[in-house]
Amino acid sequence: MRAGELAGWLAAAGVAGAAVSVDAEVERAWCVRRVPGADGTEDGSWEVFWCERGGRFEWTRFDDESAACFSLFGRLVWARLAGSTG
């Protein structure tokens, strides 16, 4: 799965309207983005985190784009399923 496909996969899994930002840090959203290297270029890894009040919560770093996307996809689908059991 690529980052640009994440919203479509979430909608197909019934997680429509999930606050997800690709390649940008956005307030009150799950963010998946490339990690900038020290020299300003991407270093090849990706990060996933919840952004709120300028902080990064549940931050995780991945070696590749697919792993980051599948991790966030799984987290959001699991949260939806866990929340629907009443």
N, C-alpha and C positions, 0 to 999 in steps of 0.2 A: 504494500500500500504506500502511496506517495502522499505527501502533505496536501497537495491540491485535491486529492480524492477524499480526504477525511470527512468533510461535511456531507458528501453524498452517501458514504458508507454509514455514517451516524443516522442520517435520515432514513435509510433503508432498514436500519435496525430499530427504528421507532424512537430514536433520540433526537427528534426534530427540535430545533430551536436551542440546541446546546450552545452555550457561549464558548466558541473556539476561535482562536486567532492563529493564523498561519504566518510565520516569519515576522511577527510584530508583537511587542509587549503591549497588551491592552488591559486596561483596568477591568476587574471583575470578569475575567475570562480565563479559560484554559489556553495556554500558549504552547505551541510547538514551533521551534525555530532552530535555524542553524546557529551553531556557536561561533561567534567571531574569534579569530585568532589574534594574537598579540600584535601582529603587523596589519590588522584591519581586514585581512582575507579570512574566509571561512576555514576552520581547521578540520572539517570533515565530520565532526560530531554534531549531535542534535540534543536539545534539551526540551523538557516538558515541565510545566509548572502552572500553578494557579496564581494569578496576579491580583493583588488587592492592596490598596493604600500604599502603592509603591513597593510592596514586599513580594517576594517569591515564596510560595508555599508548596509543599509536596514536590519539591524540585528533584528532578532526576535527569541524568545525562546518559546518552546512548551513542553507540559507535556508528549507527547509520539511521537514515531517515525512516526506513520501514519499521525498525524496532521501536522507534519513538512513536510513530503513528499507531502501531498495533497496541502499544502500551496504553496510550490515551484512549483509543477506541475501547479496549477491554475495560478500562476503569469506568468510562461513562456508561457503557452498556450494563456493566455489573451494577452500578449505582441505580440505574433505571429499574432493573429487575429486582433488586433488593428493596427498592422503595415501593414497588407495586405489590409486594406481599403484605397484606394487611393484617 
